[in-house]
């Protein structure tokens, strides 16, 4: 089996393929594993740009088993904040979104007693979802379940049918309109950091419930270390990986995937090809747009270009600060005024998320220092216009070898926009944390074009298809119809972000599930086992003191 792409979807596919006896060779165009799940060094600081929460990092759900099978969590400390996110209004008022429904209810009632009815309704639904998480299926796709298995899954959901139905039937934009307090009306839309206009209530309850159950924290070592842990598991299982290797074509013979050709002209033959790289690149370039039925062709060529069908990219500012800032909260969404938002190129919604990242990953910066991570959802089009058609990714010689992800030269207008965004965000933060500007030791700013250069992802997206809209729903229906494959092409499969919808756990689960389809097609019985090379993860709760002490903000560990 050849696997294209060394992100979490590709690494997961390789691990499960090895567990089931397939010889595997993984090709990754970058010099390191992880794809979007990554970080990089600037001086003595490591800037971690991915994990703010990891679904399944704690027990009591099927997601957790997948991470243990991949060796992602063993030997690490899982860190959990009791506040999932803080939303600060333009007037300075703040909503602390505790994931514990009792704490959340008390806090919200203190803020707005007049909204008691929708507050109690939301927190009651959150309590139900905490119990519901244990029955959510992740280990086996519905398309491979027998009649009894499907009946058992459906039966397990019966006690929660009403709350799930309600959570799917109402958009959060509609639900939040029930509040009379103007801050609550806005804040509820930003629980998940950014505004998601097409999300129903379900993902908000699911996320907060996972967080309350200590199954949505952050792993010690951060994002790149998580990817490296899975890569080490893959290598221990006997898998082969080649970096700086960009695939330019999937070789097809008699309507069967027969291998790959790299950009340097080398060809590698295989019995099976699994693509876990960028979806549009796979179907439209590596396969030349062949093997698409009418639904798939519309999805990959027209629906994908419609607004809101694909997750946007991010603009990300990192600051390495030479001293502690104890008032900095782990995670806060700030609602912006129109003037500030207008200075942030490509911004989708007038808000930014600010994380004092050294509370998440203290090991990634020197002692008595701080890492700030400020982000916003950004469309790539304004950044592309500023770049005036210059290449977004290009192979270059570096230290004697060809690499595909080195920095490129851009137009002056592009750099000017980056400087304006950086200065706007630093000014915003310095006003709230005096002395921050003078404490900056290192800094870095990435745009959606940076994401394209690092990963090749369509329009710099970090998550692929949007769930709860036409694109994600069509993809799910096509997978039910064809499996993670393309009609008319044998021995070829899709894995990773573009074969599903959602975050890192979905990409990891996609690797498990695609190998289950491969085993079915080969007449093999699928098998998987937990990695026992290190002890189970431990868990630490970090209490954000926030509004409970009024003037003092920080954290304490228990």
MISE-445183 format. One record per residue (C-alpha): residue number from 1; residue in three letters; x, y, z. Coordinates in pm, whole numbers, plus 50000, padded with zeros to 5 digits. Layout:
N
- pos; code; X; Y; Z
- NUM; ALA; X; Y; Z
...
END
This chain:
558
- pos; code; X; Y; Z
- 1; UNK; 50000; 50000; 50000
- 2; UNK; 50121; 50349; 49910
- 3; UNK; 49986; 50630; 50127
- 4; UNK; 50002; 50987; 49994
- 5; UNK; 50033; 51246; 50269
- 6; UNK; 50192; 51238; 50614
- 7; UNK; 49929; 51431; 50807
- 8; UNK; 49730; 51258; 51078
- 9; UNK; 49500; 51091; 50824
- 10; UNK; 49793; 50941; 50635
- 11; UNK; 49983; 50838; 50947
- 12; UNK; 49670; 50675; 51089
- 13; UNK; 49608; 50491; 50762
- 14; UNK; 49966; 50363; 50764
- 15; UNK; 49944; 50244; 51126
- 16; UNK; 49622; 50050; 51075
- 17; UNK; 49745; 49908; 50746
- 18; UNK; 50054; 49773; 50921
- 19; UNK; 49840; 49628; 51204
- 20; UNK; 49659; 49433; 50934
- 21; UNK; 49964; 49299; 50754
- 22; UNK; 49999; 49541; 50461
- 23; UNK; 50345; 49658; 50359
- 24; UNK; 50325; 50036; 50349
- 25; UNK; 50522; 50324; 50201
- 26; UNK; 50410; 50676; 50294
- 27; UNK; 50513; 50978; 50084
- 28; UNK; 50506; 51329; 50235
- 29; UNK; 50612; 51645; 50050
- 30; UNK; 50716; 51824; 50373
- 31; UNK; 51029; 51748; 50573
- 32; UNK; 50828; 51654; 50883
- 33; UNK; 50507; 51463; 50966
- 34; UNK; 50177; 51612; 51077
- 35; UNK; 50043; 51825; 50793
- 36; UNK; 49824; 52088; 50966
- 37; UNK; 49907; 51933; 51305
- 38; UNK; 50238; 52110; 51339
- 39; UNK; 50456; 52375; 51498
- 40; UNK; 50787; 52546; 51432
- 41; UNK; 51076; 52702; 51622
- 42; UNK; 51161; 53070; 51644
- 43; UNK; 51466; 53122; 51863
- 44; UNK; 51405; 52953; 52197
- 45; UNK; 51028; 52939; 52137
- 46; UNK; 50817; 52674; 51966
- 47; UNK; 50505; 52815; 51800
- 48; UNK; 50232; 52551; 51808
- 49; UNK; 49962; 52630; 51553
- 50; UNK; 49712; 52348; 51577
- 51; UNK; 49567; 52184; 51888
- 52; UNK; 49353; 52400; 52113
- 53; UNK; 49147; 52098; 52215
- 54; UNK; 49182; 51731; 52126
- 55; UNK; 48859; 51535; 52121
- 56; UNK; 48904; 51188; 52268
- 57; UNK; 49210; 51265; 52481
- 58; UNK; 49024; 51122; 52784
- 59; UNK; 48848; 50789; 52841
- 60; UNK; 48480; 50699; 52826
- 61; UNK; 48432; 50721; 52448
- 62; UNK; 48541; 50543; 52130
- 63; UNK; 48755; 50838; 52021
- 64; UNK; 48997; 50768; 52305
- 65; UNK; 49060; 50412; 52188
- 66; UNK; 49171; 50537; 51846
- 67; UNK; 49434; 50766; 51995
- 68; UNK; 49561; 50483; 52218
- 69; UNK; 49582; 50247; 51920
- 70; UNK; 49788; 50512; 51739
- 71; UNK; 50021; 50565; 52036
- 72; UNK; 49938; 50935; 52035
- 73; UNK; 49878; 50994; 52406
- 74; UNK; 50078; 50736; 52599
- 75; UNK; 50326; 50873; 52850
- 76; UNK; 50189; 51227; 52828
- 77; UNK; 49999; 51463; 53054
- 78; UNK; 49659; 51576; 52925
- 79; UNK; 49579; 51931; 53037
- 80; UNK; 49222; 52049; 53083
- 81; UNK; 49100; 52402; 53159
- 82; UNK; 48772; 52429; 53345
- 83; UNK; 48677; 52719; 53116
- 84; UNK; 48654; 52623; 52751
- 85; UNK; 48655; 52978; 52616
- 86; UNK; 48599; 53334; 52735
- 87; UNK; 48410; 53576; 52509
- 88; UNK; 48481; 53943; 52577
- 89; UNK; 48247; 54206; 52442
- 90; UNK; 48340; 54544; 52303
- 91; UNK; 48237; 54702; 52634
- 92; UNK; 48475; 54483; 52837
- 93; UNK; 48209; 54249; 52979
- 94; UNK; 48298; 53881; 52958
- 95; UNK; 48121; 53546; 52940
- 96; UNK; 48313; 53250; 53084
- 97; UNK; 48201; 52933; 52907
- 98; UNK; 48259; 52672; 53172
- 99; UNK; 48209; 52326; 53032
- 100; UNK; 48065; 52204; 53363
- 101; UNK; 47693; 52274; 53317
- 102; UNK; 47637; 52363; 53684
- 103; UNK; 47917; 52623; 53689
- 104; UNK; 47807; 52754; 53350
- 105; UNK; 47444; 52789; 53459
- 106; UNK; 47533; 52981; 53775
- 107; UNK; 47765; 53214; 53587
- 108; UNK; 47517; 53287; 53308
- 109; UNK; 47235; 53349; 53555
- 110; UNK; 47459; 53596; 53738
- 111; UNK; 47518; 53778; 53410
- 112; UNK; 47156; 53784; 53293
- 113; UNK; 46880; 53665; 53529
- 114; UNK; 46622; 53771; 53270
- 115; UNK; 46751; 53493; 53040
- 116; UNK; 46693; 53216; 53293
- 117; UNK; 46477; 53007; 53061
- 118; UNK; 46718; 52971; 52763
- 119; UNK; 47014; 52943; 53002
- 120; UNK; 46860; 52651; 53190
- 121; UNK; 46751; 52490; 52862
- 122; UNK; 47106; 52507; 52719
- 123; UNK; 47266; 52369; 53034
- 124; UNK; 47010; 52088; 53056
- 125; UNK; 47098; 51983; 52702
- 126; UNK; 47467; 51993; 52790
- 127; UNK; 47405; 51758; 53084
- 128; UNK; 47229; 51510; 52853
- 129; UNK; 47512; 51526; 52602
- 130; UNK; 47771; 51440; 52865
- 131; UNK; 47603; 51101; 52903
- 132; UNK; 47545; 51064; 52530
- 133; UNK; 47914; 51079; 52432
- 134; UNK; 47981; 50723; 52544
- 135; UNK; 47759; 50580; 52269
- 136; UNK; 47887; 50789; 51975
- 137; UNK; 48032; 50545; 51717
- 138; UNK; 48382; 50616; 51588
- 139; UNK; 48545; 50275; 51559
- 140; UNK; 48348; 50129; 51268
- 141; UNK; 48169; 50304; 50980
- 142; UNK; 47796; 50247; 50952
- 143; UNK; 47844; 50122; 50596
- 144; UNK; 48035; 49819; 50726
- 145; UNK; 47798; 49735; 51009
- 146; UNK; 47562; 49442; 50984
- 147; UNK; 47194; 49478; 51056
- 148; UNK; 47231; 49381; 51424
- 149; UNK; 47523; 49623; 51475
- 150; UNK; 47328; 49910; 51322
- 151; UNK; 47026; 49825; 51536
- 152; UNK; 47243; 49820; 51849
- 153; UNK; 47390; 50164; 51768
- 154; UNK; 47046; 50310; 51704
- 155; UNK; 46912; 50153; 52023
- 156; UNK; 47195; 50307; 52226
- 157; UNK; 47090; 50651; 52101
- 158; UNK; 46723; 50609; 52194
- 159; UNK; 46756; 50763; 52543
- 160; UNK; 46907; 51071; 52380
- 161; UNK; 46694; 51090; 52067
- 162; UNK; 46506; 51400; 52173
- 163; UNK; 46810; 51608; 52267
- 164; UNK; 46995; 51504; 51950
- 165; UNK; 46694; 51588; 51734
- 166; UNK; 46663; 51929; 51899
- 167; UNK; 47035; 51998; 51867
- 168; UNK; 47026; 51928; 51493
- 169; UNK; 46706; 52121; 51422
- 170; UNK; 46815; 52465; 51546
- 171; UNK; 47108; 52674; 51425
- 172; UNK; 47310; 52840; 51699
- 173; UNK; 47242; 53175; 51532
- 174; UNK; 46870; 53107; 51592
- 175; UNK; 46917; 52965; 51940
- 176; UNK; 47126; 53259; 52057
- 177; UNK; 46857; 53504; 51940
- 178; UNK; 46645; 53381; 52234
- 179; UNK; 46864; 53572; 52478
- 180; UNK; 46768; 53925; 52573
- 181; UNK; 47119; 54019; 52687
- 182; UNK; 47304; 54147; 52377
- 183; UNK; 47638; 54006; 52492
- 184; UNK; 47493; 53656; 52539
- 185; UNK; 47334; 53676; 52192
- 186; UNK; 47678; 53732; 52042
- 187; UNK; 47884; 53525; 52282
- 188; UNK; 47699; 53197; 52226
- 189; UNK; 47792; 53214; 51858
- 190; UNK; 48160; 53230; 51954
- 191; UNK; 48179; 52941; 52202
- 192; UNK; 48389; 52750; 51948
- 193; UNK; 48627; 53051; 51919
- 194; UNK; 48506; 53175; 51578
- 195; UNK; 48154; 53231; 51451
- 196; UNK; 48009; 52934; 51259
- 197; UNK; 47686; 53061; 51099
- 198; UNK; 47584; 52720; 50961
- 199; UNK; 47642; 52518; 51277
- 200; UNK; 47341; 52383; 51466
- 201; UNK; 47353; 52354; 51844
- 202; UNK; 47485; 51995; 51829
- 203; UNK; 47861; 52066; 51788
- 204; UNK; 47848; 52324; 52070
- 205; UNK; 47696; 52070; 52309
- 206; UNK; 47923; 51792; 52182
- 207; UNK; 48237; 52001; 52234
- 208; UNK; 48146; 52137; 52576
- 209; UNK; 48033; 51791; 52691
- 210; UNK; 48364; 51636; 52580
- 211; UNK; 48550; 51913; 52758
- 212; UNK; 48348; 51861; 53077
- 213; UNK; 48424; 51487; 53060
- 214; UNK; 48799; 51560; 53045
- 215; UNK; 48814; 51440; 52687
- 216; UNK; 48894; 51762; 52502
- 217; UNK; 49213; 51892; 52660
- 218; UNK; 49557; 51946; 52512
- 219; UNK; 49842; 51691; 52507
- 220; UNK; 50180; 51758; 52661
- 221; UNK; 50432; 51840; 52390
- 222; UNK; 50181; 52001; 52157
- 223; UNK; 50071; 51934; 51802
- 224; UNK; 50394; 51837; 51627
- 225; UNK; 50487; 51604; 51910
- 226; UNK; 50145; 51436; 51875
- 227; UNK; 50218; 51378; 51506
- 228; UNK; 50568; 51253; 51582
- 229; UNK; 50427; 51010; 51840
- 230; UNK; 50203; 50857; 51574
- 231; UNK; 50490; 50851; 51326
- 232; UNK; 50703; 50661; 51580
- 233; UNK; 50417; 50415; 51626
- 234; UNK; 50400; 50373; 51247
- 235; UNK; 50773; 50306; 51224
- 236; UNK; 50764; 50059; 51517
- 237; UNK; 50495; 49872; 51327
- 238; UNK; 50737; 49844; 51033
- 239; UNK; 50607; 50122; 50808
- 240; UNK; 50828; 50311; 50563
- 241; UNK; 50811; 50688; 50507
- 242; UNK; 50984; 50918; 50259
- 243; UNK; 50988; 51295; 50314
- 244; UNK; 51047; 51572; 50058
- 245; UNK; 50859; 51347; 49817
- 246; UNK; 50573; 51516; 49630
- 247; UNK; 50340; 51294; 49427
- 248; UNK; 50233; 51440; 49092
- 249; UNK; 50030; 51148; 48952
- 250; UNK; 49851; 50834; 49061
- 251; UNK; 49941; 50565; 48809
- 252; UNK; 49635; 50387; 48671
- 253; UNK; 49632; 50067; 48465
- 254; UNK; 49309; 49906; 48345
- 255; UNK; 49104; 50119; 48585
- 256; UNK; 49317; 50009; 48879
- 257; UNK; 49548; 50225; 49091
- 258; UNK; 49895; 50081; 49033
- 259; UNK; 50131; 50326; 49205
- 260; UNK; 50251; 50685; 49201
- 261; UNK; 50490; 50910; 49012
- 262; UNK; 50682; 51178; 49205
- 263; UNK; 50771; 51524; 49079
- 264; UNK; 51133; 51411; 49031
- 265; UNK; 51015; 51143; 48786
- 266; UNK; 51057; 50839; 49010
- 267; UNK; 50778; 50581; 48999
- 268; UNK; 50672; 50348; 49280
- 269; UNK; 50439; 50055; 49216
- 270; UNK; 50186; 49916; 49461
- 271; UNK; 49877; 49699; 49494
- 272; UNK; 49677; 49972; 49669
- 273; UNK; 49697; 50353; 49674
- 274; UNK; 49541; 50563; 49951
- 275; UNK; 49544; 50940; 49916
- 276; UNK; 49534; 51136; 50242
- 277; UNK; 49654; 51464; 50094
- 278; UNK; 49451; 51761; 49968
- 279; UNK; 49123; 51635; 49823
- 280; UNK; 49089; 51862; 49516
- 281; UNK; 49454; 51797; 49429
- 282; UNK; 49392; 51423; 49449
- 283; UNK; 49082; 51396; 49233
- 284; UNK; 49149; 51677; 48984
- 285; UNK; 49527; 51665; 48944
- 286; UNK; 49671; 51333; 49059
- 287; UNK; 49387; 51150; 48884
- 288; UNK; 49316; 51413; 48618
- 289; UNK; 48946; 51447; 48704
- 290; UNK; 48864; 51091; 48599
- 291; UNK; 48644; 50853; 48798
- 292; UNK; 48394; 51112; 48914
- 293; UNK; 48024; 51038; 48884
- 294; UNK; 47781; 51326; 48842
- 295; UNK; 47751; 51392; 49218
- 296; UNK; 48124; 51382; 49279
- 297; UNK; 48201; 51601; 48976
- 298; UNK; 47957; 51865; 49093
- 299; UNK; 48100; 51846; 49447
- 300; UNK; 48466; 51876; 49346
- 301; UNK; 48429; 52131; 49067
- 302; UNK; 48130; 52353; 49150
- 303; UNK; 48005; 52309; 49507
- 304; UNK; 48358; 52348; 49644
- 305; UNK; 48375; 52700; 49498
- 306; UNK; 48050; 52817; 49658
- 307; UNK; 48073; 53035; 49972
- 308; UNK; 48071; 52846; 50301
- 309; UNK; 48129; 52498; 50157
- 310; UNK; 48490; 52466; 50279
- 311; UNK; 48638; 52576; 50610
- 312; UNK; 48838; 52898; 50569
- 313; UNK; 49202; 52935; 50652
- 314; UNK; 49351; 53132; 50940
- 315; UNK; 49565; 53433; 50989
- 316; UNK; 49788; 53347; 51287
- 317; UNK; 50009; 53581; 51487
- 318; UNK; 50262; 53436; 51729
- 319; UNK; 50445; 53642; 51986
- 320; UNK; 50725; 53516; 52207
- 321; UNK; 50737; 53742; 52512
- 322; UNK; 51036; 53774; 52742
- 323; UNK; 50840; 53777; 53067
- 324; UNK; 50524; 53628; 53222
- 325; UNK; 50183; 53788; 53178
- 326; UNK; 49982; 53628; 53462
- 327; UNK; 49660; 53814; 53368
- 328; UNK; 49655; 53641; 53031
- 329; UNK; 49370; 53391; 53002
- 330; UNK; 49430; 53056; 52829
- 331; UNK; 49169; 53127; 52561
- 332; UNK; 48959; 53436; 52486
- 333; UNK; 48754; 53548; 52188
- 334; UNK; 48747; 53925; 52161
- 335; UNK; 48460; 54087; 51973
- 336; UNK; 48601; 54371; 51761
- 337; UNK; 48476; 54712; 51660
- 338; UNK; 48439; 54778; 51287
- 339; UNK; 48747; 55002; 51266
- 340; UNK; 48980; 54737; 51411
- 341; UNK; 48829; 54456; 51202
- 342; UNK; 48871; 54662; 50883
- 343; UNK; 49249; 54659; 50932
- 344; UNK; 49264; 54277; 50941
- 345; UNK; 49295; 54154; 50584
- 346; UNK; 49045; 53885; 50481
- 347; UNK; 48867; 53867; 50818
- 348; UNK; 48533; 53682; 50799
- 349; UNK; 48378; 53791; 51125
- 350; UNK; 48474; 54084; 51353
- 351; UNK; 48645; 53880; 51624
- 352; UNK; 48984; 53738; 51713
- 353; UNK; 49078; 53448; 51936
- 354; UNK; 49373; 53508; 52169
- 355; UNK; 49544; 53228; 52358
- 356; UNK; 49821; 53264; 52612
- 357; UNK; 49966; 52945; 52473
- 358; UNK; 50231; 52891; 52740
- 359; UNK; 49951; 52793; 52978
- 360; UNK; 49873; 52508; 52736
- 361; UNK; 50231; 52404; 52657
- 362; UNK; 50478; 52548; 52910
- 363; UNK; 50748; 52313; 52780
- 364; UNK; 50750; 52492; 52442
- 365; UNK; 50899; 52817; 52572
- 366; UNK; 51171; 52910; 52823
- 367; UNK; 51082; 52950; 53190
- 368; UNK; 50930; 53286; 53287
- 369; UNK; 50830; 53366; 52929
- 370; UNK; 50498; 53374; 52743
- 371; UNK; 50368; 53268; 52403
- 372; UNK; 50066; 53452; 52262
- 373; UNK; 49870; 53302; 51973
- 374; UNK; 49615; 53532; 51807
- 375; UNK; 49403; 53409; 51516
- 376; UNK; 49106; 53489; 51296
- 377; UNK; 48917; 53312; 51017
- 378; UNK; 49037; 53461; 50687
- 379; UNK; 48940; 53428; 50323
- 380; UNK; 49235; 53363; 50095
- 381; UNK; 49113; 53581; 49805
- 382; UNK; 49235; 53918; 49944
- 383; UNK; 49575; 53769; 50020
- 384; UNK; 49598; 53618; 49672
- 385; UNK; 49510; 53952; 49516
- 386; UNK; 49793; 54117; 49711
- 387; UNK; 50033; 53846; 49591
- 388; UNK; 49950; 53929; 49227
- 389; UNK; 49976; 53575; 49090
- 390; UNK; 50317; 53488; 49231
- 391; UNK; 50374; 53115; 49301
- 392; UNK; 50220; 52984; 49623
- 393; UNK; 50434; 52671; 49641
- 394; UNK; 50750; 52586; 49450
- 395; UNK; 51021; 52321; 49462
- 396; UNK; 51363; 52464; 49554
- 397; UNK; 51709; 52333; 49627
- 398; UNK; 51801; 52362; 49994
- 399; UNK; 52103; 52208; 50164
- 400; UNK; 52165; 51978; 49872
- 401; UNK; 51813; 51843; 49825
- 402; UNK; 51486; 51946; 49664
- 403; UNK; 51227; 52074; 49910
- 404; UNK; 50871; 52188; 49845
- 405; UNK; 50779; 52405; 50144
- 406; UNK; 51049; 52672; 50165
- 407; UNK; 50943; 53040; 50194
- 408; UNK; 50878; 53225; 49869
- 409; UNK; 50905; 53589; 49768
- 410; UNK; 50578; 53781; 49763
- 411; UNK; 50464; 54119; 49639
- 412; UNK; 50531; 54428; 49853
- 413; UNK; 50158; 54480; 49903
- 414; UNK; 50136; 54132; 50061
- 415; UNK; 50412; 54214; 50310
- 416; UNK; 50253; 54553; 50382
- 417; UNK; 49923; 54381; 50468
- 418; UNK; 50104; 54137; 50700
- 419; UNK; 50273; 54427; 50879
- 420; UNK; 49941; 54611; 50916
- 421; UNK; 49772; 54302; 51061
- 422; UNK; 50061; 54239; 51298
- 423; UNK; 50071; 54601; 51418
- 424; UNK; 49692; 54611; 51462
- 425; UNK; 49689; 54296; 51674
- 426; UNK; 49992; 54397; 51881
- 427; UNK; 49836; 54737; 51952
- 428; UNK; 49508; 54570; 52049
- 429; UNK; 49687; 54335; 52289
- 430; UNK; 49917; 54601; 52433
- 431; UNK; 49615; 54813; 52528
- 432; UNK; 49479; 54521; 52731
- 433; UNK; 49813; 54392; 52861
- 434; UNK; 50038; 54696; 52917
- 435; UNK; 50402; 54629; 52842
- 436; UNK; 50330; 54346; 52597
- 437; UNK; 50474; 54530; 52295
- 438; UNK; 50802; 54599; 52473
- 439; UNK; 50828; 54235; 52588
- 440; UNK; 50827; 54088; 52234
- 441; UNK; 51137; 53875; 52173
- 442; UNK; 51031; 53690; 51857
- 443; UNK; 50722; 53703; 51636
- 444; UNK; 50576; 53537; 51331
- 445; UNK; 50263; 53584; 51122
- 446; UNK; 50111; 53324; 50889
- 447; UNK; 49832; 53369; 50633
- 448; UNK; 49622; 53122; 50433
- 449; UNK; 49898; 53135; 50168
- 450; UNK; 50138; 53001; 50432
- 451; UNK; 49904; 52706; 50480
- 452; UNK; 49903; 52642; 50104
- 453; UNK; 50283; 52642; 50100
- 454; UNK; 50313; 52404; 50396
- 455; UNK; 50035; 52158; 50312
- 456; UNK; 49902; 52223; 49961
- 457; UNK; 49552; 52249; 50108
- 458; UNK; 49283; 52401; 49887
- 459; UNK; 49258; 52776; 49958
- 460; UNK; 49460; 52728; 50277
- 461; UNK; 49179; 52545; 50457
- 462; UNK; 49268; 52361; 50777
- 463; UNK; 48964; 52131; 50796
- 464; UNK; 48835; 52069; 50443
- 465; UNK; 48460; 52023; 50399
- 466; UNK; 48222; 52222; 50617
- 467; UNK; 47982; 51997; 50809
- 468; UNK; 47608; 52071; 50823
- 469; UNK; 47603; 52221; 50472
- 470; UNK; 47568; 52074; 50123
- 471; UNK; 47939; 51993; 50071
- 472; UNK; 47987; 51791; 50390
- 473; UNK; 47651; 51619; 50357
- 474; UNK; 47717; 51518; 49992
- 475; UNK; 48059; 51381; 50085
- 476; UNK; 47907; 51172; 50364
- 477; UNK; 47640; 51037; 50127
- 478; UNK; 47901; 50950; 49864
- 479; UNK; 48111; 50762; 50120
- 480; UNK; 47801; 50566; 50221
- 481; UNK; 47741; 50488; 49853
- 482; UNK; 48094; 50411; 49731
- 483; UNK; 48292; 50374; 50051
- 484; UNK; 48601; 50600; 50072
- 485; UNK; 48668; 50532; 49704
- 486; UNK; 48594; 50669; 49357
- 487; UNK; 48346; 50497; 49124
- 488; UNK; 48511; 50285; 48857
- 489; UNK; 48862; 50291; 49003
- 490; UNK; 48979; 49978; 49181
- 491; UNK; 49236; 49960; 49461
- 492; UNK; 49219; 50334; 49530
- 493; UNK; 49088; 50497; 49848
- 494; UNK; 49054; 50841; 50006
- 495; UNK; 49151; 50907; 50367
- 496; UNK; 49206; 51199; 50601
- 497; UNK; 49022; 51531; 50627
- 498; UNK; 48869; 51528; 50279
- 499; UNK; 48711; 51186; 50328
- 500; UNK; 48506; 51312; 50622
- 501; UNK; 48413; 51630; 50808
- 502; UNK; 48552; 51757; 51135
- 503; UNK; 48883; 51788; 51316
- 504; UNK; 49184; 51575; 51409
- 505; UNK; 48989; 51284; 51556
- 506; UNK; 48789; 51258; 51235
- 507; UNK; 49110; 51244; 51031
- 508; UNK; 49252; 50975; 51260
- 509; UNK; 48925; 50779; 51251
- 510; UNK; 48922; 50805; 50871
- 511; UNK; 49253; 50616; 50863
- 512; UNK; 49108; 50338; 51075
- 513; UNK; 48792; 50319; 50870
- 514; UNK; 48958; 50322; 50528
- 515; UNK; 49168; 50021; 50630
- 516; UNK; 48848; 49848; 50739
- 517; UNK; 48715; 49897; 50385
- 518; UNK; 49043; 49772; 50238
- 519; UNK; 49025; 49460; 50456
- 520; UNK; 48664; 49401; 50351
- 521; UNK; 48758; 49427; 49984
- 522; UNK; 49050; 49187; 50037
- 523; UNK; 48844; 48940; 50239
- 524; UNK; 49050; 48998; 50554
- 525; UNK; 48931; 49036; 50910
- 526; UNK; 49025; 49382; 51041
- 527; UNK; 49225; 49396; 51362
- 528; UNK; 49368; 49674; 51581
- 529; UNK; 49540; 49690; 51916
- 530; UNK; 49641; 49953; 52171
- 531; UNK; 50006; 50059; 52178
- 532; UNK; 50160; 49933; 52502
- 533; UNK; 50507; 50085; 52459
- 534; UNK; 50440; 50356; 52721
- 535; UNK; 50207; 50404; 53020
- 536; UNK; 49856; 50553; 52978
- 537; UNK; 49820; 50931; 52978
- 538; UNK; 49764; 51127; 53297
- 539; UNK; 49521; 51417; 53343
- 540; UNK; 49556; 51760; 53505
- 541; UNK; 49277; 52015; 53552
- 542; UNK; 49383; 52381; 53534
- 543; UNK; 49131; 52613; 53695
- 544; UNK; 49088; 52952; 53530
- 545; UNK; 49011; 53193; 53813
- 546; UNK; 48867; 53462; 53585
- 547; UNK; 48544; 53627; 53693
- 548; UNK; 48542; 53452; 54029
- 549; UNK; 48814; 53682; 54163
- 550; UNK; 48724; 53989; 53957
- 551; UNK; 49067; 54153; 53948
- 552; UNK; 49293; 53852; 53934
- 553; UNK; 49311; 53624; 53634
- 554; UNK; 49538; 53326; 53590
- 555; UNK; 49529; 52959; 53658
- 556; UNK; 49590; 52700; 53921
- 557; UNK; 49658; 52331; 53876
- 558; UNK; 49488; 52041; 54049
END
